[in-house]
């Protein structure tokens, strides 16, 4: 079974807001010593897409 892919368009402001929010969430997870691998992967995908514009 294939994974479902979803495409969403964001303005630069919205993209930066999303990246900053996920980064804050990641920092909160680090404070409570919770694994962040999945969040890290998502954050890297968003940053790469934002740079590619």
ABEGO torsion letter per residue (X at the ends): XBBBBBBBBBBAAAAAAAAAAAAAAAAAAAAAGBBAAAAAAAAAAAAAAAAAX
